[in-house]
Amino acid sequence: MKKIYVGNLPFSATEGEVKELFEQHGSVTSVNLITDRDTGRFRGFGFVEMEDADGDSAIKALNDQDFGGRPLRVNEARDRQPRP
């Protein structure tokens, strides 16, 4: 399973729209758009989980692609670094 970071999403994007975009490149296991814990507003990025081969294909195809008037930033998600 590959976890993919998707950044620079338009603030109007929905999980359904992101899932539909990534499903063009394979089976999507999950979509998680990140919201601000205080305001509940979408922060403009999220994560998509796909099978490894499908994920590699999606990263290559969708990085810098226009989505809602904004160029997407798509790459393999890195583990979260501990905060000091």
Biotite code that builds the C-alpha atoms (Angstrom):
import biotite.structure as struc

atoms = struc.array([
    struc.Atom([0.000, 0.000, 0.000], chain_id="A", res_id=1, res_name="MET", atom_name="CA", element="C"),
    struc.Atom([1.321, 3.444, -0.933], chain_id="A", res_id=2, res_name="LYS", atom_name="CA", element="C"),
    struc.Atom([0.350, 6.607, 0.923], chain_id="A", res_id=3, res_name="LYS", atom_name="CA", element="C"),
    struc.Atom([0.401, 9.649, -1.360], chain_id="A", res_id=4, res_name="ILE", atom_name="CA", element="C"),
    struc.Atom([0.589, 13.306, -0.304], chain_id="A", res_id=5, res_name="TYR", atom_name="CA", element="C"),
    struc.Atom([-1.628, 15.624, -2.381], chain_id="A", res_id=6, res_name="VAL", atom_name="CA", element="C"),
    struc.Atom([-0.971, 19.323, -1.875], chain_id="A", res_id=7, res_name="GLY", atom_name="CA", element="C"),
    struc.Atom([-2.120, 22.639, -3.315], chain_id="A", res_id=8, res_name="ASN", atom_name="CA", element="C"),
    struc.Atom([-5.701, 21.407, -3.591], chain_id="A", res_id=9, res_name="LEU", atom_name="CA", element="C"),
    struc.Atom([-8.362, 24.073, -4.098], chain_id="A", res_id=10, res_name="PRO", atom_name="CA", element="C"),
    struc.Atom([-10.204, 24.811, -0.854], chain_id="A", res_id=11, res_name="PHE", atom_name="CA", element="C"),
    struc.Atom([-13.462, 23.771, -2.534], chain_id="A", res_id=12, res_name="SER", atom_name="CA", element="C"),
    struc.Atom([-12.192, 20.210, -3.234], chain_id="A", res_id=13, res_name="ALA", atom_name="CA", element="C"),
    struc.Atom([-14.103, 17.271, -1.772], chain_id="A", res_id=14, res_name="THR", atom_name="CA", element="C"),
    struc.Atom([-12.958, 13.741, -0.932], chain_id="A", res_id=15, res_name="GLU", atom_name="CA", element="C"),
    struc.Atom([-15.212, 12.441, -3.711], chain_id="A", res_id=16, res_name="GLY", atom_name="CA", element="C"),
    struc.Atom([-13.583, 14.682, -6.323], chain_id="A", res_id=17, res_name="GLU", atom_name="CA", element="C"),
    struc.Atom([-10.077, 13.707, -5.242], chain_id="A", res_id=18, res_name="VAL", atom_name="CA", element="C"),
    struc.Atom([-11.003, 10.016, -5.213], chain_id="A", res_id=19, res_name="LYS", atom_name="CA", element="C"),
    struc.Atom([-12.493, 10.300, -8.705], chain_id="A", res_id=20, res_name="GLU", atom_name="CA", element="C"),
    struc.Atom([-9.305, 11.984, -9.975], chain_id="A", res_id=21, res_name="LEU", atom_name="CA", element="C"),
    struc.Atom([-7.034, 9.270, -8.557], chain_id="A", res_id=22, res_name="PHE", atom_name="CA", element="C"),
    struc.Atom([-9.311, 6.389, -9.618], chain_id="A", res_id=23, res_name="GLU", atom_name="CA", element="C"),
    struc.Atom([-8.369, 7.210, -13.217], chain_id="A", res_id=24, res_name="GLN", atom_name="CA", element="C"),
    struc.Atom([-4.998, 5.620, -12.346], chain_id="A", res_id=25, res_name="HIS", atom_name="CA", element="C"),
    struc.Atom([-6.099, 2.629, -10.262], chain_id="A", res_id=26, res_name="GLY", atom_name="CA", element="C"),
    struc.Atom([-7.991, 1.486, -7.207], chain_id="A", res_id=27, res_name="SER", atom_name="CA", element="C"),
    struc.Atom([-8.171, 3.987, -4.327], chain_id="A", res_id=28, res_name="VAL", atom_name="CA", element="C"),
    struc.Atom([-8.249, 2.517, -0.820], chain_id="A", res_id=29, res_name="THR", atom_name="CA", element="C"),
    struc.Atom([-8.862, 5.773, 1.070], chain_id="A", res_id=30, res_name="SER", atom_name="CA", element="C"),
    struc.Atom([-8.873, 9.572, 0.806], chain_id="A", res_id=31, res_name="VAL", atom_name="CA", element="C"),
    struc.Atom([-8.263, 11.818, 3.820], chain_id="A", res_id=32, res_name="ASN", atom_name="CA", element="C"),
    struc.Atom([-8.442, 15.601, 3.405], chain_id="A", res_id=33, res_name="LEU", atom_name="CA", element="C"),
    struc.Atom([-6.916, 17.481, 6.341], chain_id="A", res_id=34, res_name="ILE", atom_name="CA", element="C"),
    struc.Atom([-8.907, 20.120, 8.211], chain_id="A", res_id=35, res_name="THR", atom_name="CA", element="C"),
    struc.Atom([-7.855, 22.679, 10.806], chain_id="A", res_id=36, res_name="ASP", atom_name="CA", element="C"),
    struc.Atom([-8.716, 21.369, 14.265], chain_id="A", res_id=37, res_name="ARG", atom_name="CA", element="C"),
    struc.Atom([-9.796, 24.801, 15.547], chain_id="A", res_id=38, res_name="ASP", atom_name="CA", element="C"),
    struc.Atom([-11.858, 26.114, 12.630], chain_id="A", res_id=39, res_name="THR", atom_name="CA", element="C"),
    struc.Atom([-12.777, 22.867, 10.860], chain_id="A", res_id=40, res_name="GLY", atom_name="CA", element="C"),
    struc.Atom([-11.809, 24.423, 7.520], chain_id="A", res_id=41, res_name="ARG", atom_name="CA", element="C"),
    struc.Atom([-10.017, 22.389, 4.860], chain_id="A", res_id=42, res_name="PHE", atom_name="CA", element="C"),
    struc.Atom([-6.263, 23.150, 4.831], chain_id="A", res_id=43, res_name="ARG", atom_name="CA", element="C"),
    struc.Atom([-5.600, 22.512, 1.122], chain_id="A", res_id=44, res_name="GLY", atom_name="CA", element="C"),
    struc.Atom([-3.884, 19.127, 1.333], chain_id="A", res_id=45, res_name="PHE", atom_name="CA", element="C"),
    struc.Atom([-4.616, 15.503, 2.022], chain_id="A", res_id=46, res_name="GLY", atom_name="CA", element="C"),
    struc.Atom([-3.558, 11.897, 1.592], chain_id="A", res_id=47, res_name="PHE", atom_name="CA", element="C"),
    struc.Atom([-4.641, 9.124, -0.770], chain_id="A", res_id=48, res_name="VAL", atom_name="CA", element="C"),
    struc.Atom([-3.886, 5.421, -0.292], chain_id="A", res_id=49, res_name="GLU", atom_name="CA", element="C"),
    struc.Atom([-3.505, 3.171, -3.342], chain_id="A", res_id=50, res_name="MET", atom_name="CA", element="C"),
    struc.Atom([-1.783, -0.080, -4.311], chain_id="A", res_id=51, res_name="GLU", atom_name="CA", element="C"),
    struc.Atom([1.966, 0.430, -4.923], chain_id="A", res_id=52, res_name="ASP", atom_name="CA", element="C"),
    struc.Atom([1.960, 0.165, -8.740], chain_id="A", res_id=53, res_name="ALA", atom_name="CA", element="C"),
    struc.Atom([-1.202, 2.278, -9.080], chain_id="A", res_id=54, res_name="ASP", atom_name="CA", element="C"),
    struc.Atom([0.229, 4.862, -6.691], chain_id="A", res_id=55, res_name="GLY", atom_name="CA", element="C"),
    struc.Atom([3.449, 5.219, -8.688], chain_id="A", res_id=56, res_name="ASP", atom_name="CA", element="C"),
    struc.Atom([1.422, 5.720, -11.861], chain_id="A", res_id=57, res_name="SER", atom_name="CA", element="C"),
    struc.Atom([-0.824, 8.329, -10.201], chain_id="A", res_id=58, res_name="ALA", atom_name="CA", element="C"),
    struc.Atom([2.148, 10.276, -8.809], chain_id="A", res_id=59, res_name="ILE", atom_name="CA", element="C"),
    struc.Atom([3.789, 10.505, -12.235], chain_id="A", res_id=60, res_name="LYS", atom_name="CA", element="C"),
    struc.Atom([0.563, 11.427, -14.011], chain_id="A", res_id=61, res_name="ALA", atom_name="CA", element="C"),
    struc.Atom([-0.923, 13.906, -11.530], chain_id="A", res_id=62, res_name="LEU", atom_name="CA", element="C"),
    struc.Atom([2.061, 15.889, -10.188], chain_id="A", res_id=63, res_name="ASN", atom_name="CA", element="C"),
    struc.Atom([1.788, 19.475, -11.532], chain_id="A", res_id=64, res_name="ASP", atom_name="CA", element="C"),
    struc.Atom([-1.565, 18.680, -13.221], chain_id="A", res_id=65, res_name="GLN", atom_name="CA", element="C"),
    struc.Atom([-4.123, 21.466, -13.023], chain_id="A", res_id=66, res_name="ASP", atom_name="CA", element="C"),
    struc.Atom([-7.031, 20.691, -10.674], chain_id="A", res_id=67, res_name="PHE", atom_name="CA", element="C"),
    struc.Atom([-9.575, 23.408, -9.943], chain_id="A", res_id=68, res_name="GLY", atom_name="CA", element="C"),
    struc.Atom([-7.220, 26.071, -11.317], chain_id="A", res_id=69, res_name="GLY", atom_name="CA", element="C"),
    struc.Atom([-4.251, 25.027, -9.154], chain_id="A", res_id=70, res_name="ARG", atom_name="CA", element="C"),
    struc.Atom([-1.220, 22.852, -9.996], chain_id="A", res_id=71, res_name="PRO", atom_name="CA", element="C"),
    struc.Atom([-1.260, 19.789, -7.748], chain_id="A", res_id=72, res_name="LEU", atom_name="CA", element="C"),
    struc.Atom([1.770, 18.684, -5.732], chain_id="A", res_id=73, res_name="ARG", atom_name="CA", element="C"),
    struc.Atom([1.688, 14.894, -5.651], chain_id="A", res_id=74, res_name="VAL", atom_name="CA", element="C"),
    struc.Atom([4.392, 12.689, -4.143], chain_id="A", res_id=75, res_name="ASN", atom_name="CA", element="C"),
    struc.Atom([4.889, 9.747, -1.833], chain_id="A", res_id=76, res_name="GLU", atom_name="CA", element="C"),
    struc.Atom([4.029, 10.709, 1.737], chain_id="A", res_id=77, res_name="ALA", atom_name="CA", element="C"),
    struc.Atom([6.873, 10.801, 4.242], chain_id="A", res_id=78, res_name="ARG", atom_name="CA", element="C"),
    struc.Atom([6.567, 9.701, 7.846], chain_id="A", res_id=79, res_name="ASP", atom_name="CA", element="C"),
    struc.Atom([5.660, 12.494, 10.218], chain_id="A", res_id=80, res_name="ARG", atom_name="CA", element="C"),
    struc.Atom([8.675, 13.912, 12.047], chain_id="A", res_id=81, res_name="GLN", atom_name="CA", element="C"),
    struc.Atom([8.404, 14.169, 15.837], chain_id="A", res_id=82, res_name="PRO", atom_name="CA", element="C"),
    struc.Atom([8.017, 17.704, 17.146], chain_id="A", res_id=83, res_name="ARG", atom_name="CA", element="C"),
    struc.Atom([10.482, 18.955, 19.757], chain_id="A", res_id=84, res_name="PRO", atom_name="CA", element="C"),
])
